[in-house]
Amino acid sequence: MYINKTLLDLATLYATLTLQETMKILDQLVETKEELEDVLDMLRADSTDIEERLDEIMRVEEQLEYIDKNIYTLENAILCHETKIFEKRNVLGKTAVICLN
């Protein structure tokens, strides 16, 4: 099993992706994480020799660590986008909070 060790960068994500694109990638990663957790459960439940499966279990666990870090980064990028949704503007001589969405 190939382990994708790529870590996403918050500044790059925020600068290059829209909120919707970021949410779509987050959804895909969460789905992948759930699938890998299912695979991990099956590997652990298998009644054959654990030593034969230990390497695969360790690889899946390592991949899950990278996925968790990237999910955290994507969630932070979403928070950055959401803070830009509201903006204070001067309207008719008064300060108003306007939703930019």
C-alpha positions as CSV (number, residue, x, y, z in Angstrom):
1,M,0.0,0.0,0.0
2,Y,1.3,3.4,-1.0
3,I,1.3,6.0,1.8
4,N,0.5,9.5,0.7
5,K,2.6,11.7,3.0
6,T,1.6,15.0,1.4
7,L,0.6,17.6,4.0
8,L,-1.6,20.5,2.9
9,D,-0.5,24.0,3.6
10,L,-3.1,26.4,5.2
11,A,-1.8,29.5,3.4
12,T,-1.8,27.8,0.0
13,L,-5.2,26.3,0.5
14,Y,-6.7,29.6,1.6
15,A,-5.1,31.6,-1.3
16,T,-5.9,29.1,-4.1
17,L,-9.2,27.4,-3.2
18,T,-12.7,28.8,-2.7
19,L,-14.8,27.8,0.3
20,Q,-16.8,25.4,-1.8
21,E,-13.6,23.7,-3.2
22,T,-12.2,23.4,0.3
23,M,-15.4,21.8,1.6
24,K,-15.5,19.4,-1.3
25,I,-11.9,18.2,-0.6
26,L,-12.7,17.9,3.1
27,D,-15.7,15.7,2.3
28,Q,-13.6,13.5,0.1
29,L,-10.9,13.1,2.8
30,V,-13.5,12.3,5.5
31,E,-15.0,9.7,3.2
32,T,-11.5,8.2,2.6
33,K,-10.8,8.2,6.3
34,E,-14.0,6.3,7.0
35,E,-13.1,3.7,4.3
36,L,-9.6,3.3,5.7
37,E,-11.0,2.9,9.2
38,D,-13.3,0.1,7.9
39,V,-10.2,-1.6,6.3
40,L,-8.3,-1.3,9.6
41,D,-11.2,-2.9,11.5
42,M,-11.3,-5.8,9.0
43,L,-7.5,-6.3,9.3
44,R,-7.7,-6.3,13.0
45,A,-10.7,-8.7,13.1
46,D,-9.1,-11.2,10.7
47,S,-8.4,-14.4,12.5
48,T,-5.3,-15.4,10.5
49,D,-1.8,-14.7,11.7
50,I,-1.5,-11.2,13.0
51,E,2.2,-10.9,12.2
52,E,1.3,-11.2,8.5
53,R,-1.1,-8.4,8.7
54,L,0.9,-6.2,11.1
55,D,2.7,-4.4,8.3
56,E,-0.5,-3.5,6.5
57,I,-2.1,-2.4,9.8
58,M,0.8,-0.1,10.5
59,R,0.6,1.4,7.0
60,V,-3.1,2.1,7.2
61,E,-2.6,3.7,10.7
62,E,0.2,5.9,9.3
63,Q,-2.0,7.0,6.3
64,L,-4.8,7.8,8.8
65,E,-2.4,10.1,10.7
66,Y,-1.7,12.1,7.5
67,I,-5.4,12.2,6.6
68,D,-6.2,13.6,10.1
69,K,-3.5,16.3,9.8
70,N,-4.9,17.3,6.4
71,I,-8.5,17.3,7.6
72,Y,-7.4,19.6,10.5
73,T,-5.7,22.0,7.9
74,L,-8.8,22.0,5.7
75,E,-11.1,22.7,8.7
76,N,-8.8,25.7,9.5
77,A,-9.0,26.9,5.9
78,I,-12.8,26.8,6.1
79,L,-12.7,28.9,9.2
80,C,-10.5,31.4,7.5
81,H,-13.0,31.6,4.6
82,E,-15.9,32.0,7.0
83,T,-14.3,34.9,8.8
84,K,-14.3,36.7,5.5
85,I,-18.0,36.2,5.0
86,F,-19.0,39.2,7.1
87,E,-17.6,42.7,6.6
88,K,-18.3,46.0,8.4
89,R,-19.2,48.8,6.0
90,N,-20.4,52.3,6.4
91,V,-24.0,52.6,5.1
92,L,-25.9,55.9,5.3
93,G,-23.5,57.2,7.9
94,K,-23.8,54.2,10.2
95,T,-21.6,51.1,10.5
96,A,-23.4,48.0,9.4
97,V,-22.3,44.3,9.2
98,I,-23.0,42.9,5.8
99,C,-22.9,39.3,4.8
100,L,-20.8,38.9,1.6
101,N,-22.3,35.5,0.8
